[in-house]
Amino acid sequence: MRIVSGRYKRRIISPPKNLPVRPTTDMAKESLFNILGNYISFDGSTVLDLFAGTGNISFEFVSRGCNAVTSVDQDFGCIRFINQTAKQLDMKELIVIKQDVFRFLSATKSKYDVIFADPPYKLNNISEISNLIFKNSLLNPKGWLIVEHSGDLDLSEELHFFEHRKYGRVNFSFFQME
């Protein structure tokens, strides 16, 4: 894995092999950030990375100038790796929380400009993520939610859905707070 752009551009991130993760591919990540870069300003933005895993997406948002990035994952190994890497790179903008994502979404009162969720593809209640986010008003006006998922899941009927993109086996569904 590598950081594609920003102040940590070309940095290689090497997570331990024993983490229970499926990191977003560099090609899909680069495409995602090209899309986002056309519509939002990263400078000063607040971001929530759900099911953060290796922190791959969180590190990219910090590198591109986001003001505050919150990474949430329930796996201790993932949290430890994200914290270690953030410390090595001196990423003071990164907040790491070890918690179940659904509990976090039900309890937080914070609002974000971008929320990225990369749940396990076999998770049964993926659509509940967008429902909780919009029910609890966790996006700022014009905020974006991006859900990464497998090709056999269709989220186009969910509230606030506006676009689907596919990059190899990686699918992104985009939602926006009007």
C-alpha positions in Angstrom: 0.0 0.0 0.0 1.1 3.5 -0.7 -0.1 7.0 0.0 -1.0 8.4 -3.4 -0.8 12.2 -3.0 -0.2 15.1 -0.6 2.5 15.7 2.0 3.1 11.9 2.5 3.0 11.1 -1.2 4.7 7.8 -2.2 5.1 6.6 1.4 4.8 2.9 1.6 2.6 1.5 4.3 3.3 -2.1 5.2 0.7 -3.6 7.6 1.3 -6.9 9.3 -0.1 -9.9 7.4 -2.2 -11.1 10.3 -4.7 -8.3 10.3 -8.3 -9.3 9.4 -8.5 -6.8 6.5 -9.1 -6.4 2.8 -7.4 -3.0 2.0 -8.8 -0.8 -0.8 -6.5 -1.3 -3.8 -4.2 1.5 -4.8 -6.0 1.8 -8.2 -9.5 2.1 -6.6 -8.2 4.5 -3.9 -6.5 6.7 -6.5 -9.8 6.8 -8.6 -11.9 7.5 -5.5 -9.7 10.5 -4.5 -9.7 11.8 -8.1 -13.5 11.9 -7.9 -13.5 13.5 -4.5 -10.9 16.1 -5.5 -13.2 17.4 -8.2 -16.0 18.1 -5.7 -14.6 18.8 -2.3 -11.7 20.7 -0.8 -9.7 18.4 1.5 -8.1 21.4 3.2 -9.8 21.8 6.6 -12.3 19.0 6.0 -13.4 16.6 8.7 -13.5 12.9 7.8 -14.8 9.7 9.4 -13.2 6.4 8.3 -15.4 3.5 9.4 -14.0 -0.1 9.5 -10.7 1.6 9.1 -8.6 -1.6 9.0 -5.1 -0.7 8.0 -5.8 3.1 8.1 -5.0 3.2 4.3 -7.9 5.7 3.6 -7.4 7.7 6.8 -3.7 8.2 6.0 -4.6 9.4 2.5 -7.1 12.0 3.8 -4.6 13.3 6.3 -1.9 13.5 3.6 -4.2 15.6 1.4 -4.7 18.2 4.2 -7.9 17.2 6.1 -8.2 19.0 9.4 -9.4 16.0 11.4 -9.7 12.4 10.5 -11.3 9.9 12.8 -10.6 6.2 12.3 -13.0 3.6 13.8 -12.4 -0.1 14.0 -13.0 -2.8 16.6 -10.0 -4.9 15.9 -7.2 -4.3 18.4 -4.4 -5.2 15.9 -5.8 -2.7 13.4 -6.0 0.1 16.0 -2.5 -0.6 17.2 -1.1 -0.5 13.6 -3.0 2.7 12.7 -1.7 4.4 15.9 1.9 3.2 15.3 1.9 4.4 11.7 0.3 7.8 12.6 2.9 8.3 15.3 5.8 7.4 12.9 4.4 9.9 10.3 3.6 12.5 13.0 -0.1 12.7 11.9 -1.6 14.8 14.7 -4.8 15.2 12.7 -5.7 11.5 13.2 -7.9 10.3 16.0 -8.2 6.5 16.4 -11.1 4.9 18.2 -11.5 1.2 19.0 -15.2 0.6 19.0 -17.9 -1.3 17.1 -18.9 1.0 14.2 -22.6 0.7 14.8 -22.2 1.7 18.4 -20.1 4.6 17.4 -22.6 5.8 14.8 -25.4 5.5 17.4 -23.5 7.5 20.0 -21.5 10.2 18.3 -22.8 13.7 18.0 -19.9 14.8 15.7 -20.6 15.9 12.1 -18.3 15.2 9.1 -17.7 16.5 5.6 -16.8 13.0 4.4 -17.6 9.6 5.8 -16.0 6.6 4.2 -17.1 3.0 5.2 -15.4 -0.1 4.0 -17.3 -2.9 5.9 -16.5 -6.6 5.5 -18.2 -7.6 2.2 -20.0 -10.4 4.0 -21.6 -8.1 6.6 -25.3 -8.6 6.5 -26.5 -5.1 7.5 -24.3 -2.9 5.3 -27.4 -0.7 4.3 -27.8 0.1 8.1 -24.6 2.2 7.9 -26.2 4.8 5.6 -29.5 4.7 7.5 -27.7 5.5 10.8 -25.6 8.2 9.3 -28.6 10.1 7.9 -30.9 9.3 10.8 -28.4 10.8 13.2 -27.4 13.7 10.9 -23.7 12.9 11.0 -22.9 14.6 7.7 -22.5 18.4 7.2 -24.5 20.0 4.5 -23.2 18.8 1.1 -21.3 16.1 3.0 -20.5 12.8 1.2 -20.8 9.2 2.3 -18.9 6.6 0.4 -19.5 2.9 1.0 -17.2 0.4 -0.5 -18.8 -3.0 -1.2 -18.9 -6.1 -3.3 -20.4 -6.2 -6.8 -23.4 -8.2 -5.7 -24.7 -5.5 -3.4 -27.0 -2.8 -4.8 -27.4 0.3 -2.6 -29.1 2.4 -5.3 -32.5 2.3 -3.5 -31.1 3.7 -0.3 -32.0 7.2 0.8 -29.6 9.9 -0.5 -27.9 7.6 -3.0 -26.6 9.4 -6.1 -23.9 7.3 -7.8 -22.2 4.0 -8.2 -18.6 3.4 -9.5 -16.8 0.2 -10.1 -13.0 -0.3 -10.2 -12.1 -4.0 -10.8 -13.7 -5.9 -7.9 -14.1 -2.7 -5.8 -17.5 -0.9 -5.9 -18.2 2.5 -4.4 -21.7 3.8 -3.7 -21.9 7.5 -3.1 -24.5 9.3 -1.0 -24.8 13.0 -0.4 -26.5 15.2 2.2 -28.4 17.8 0.3 
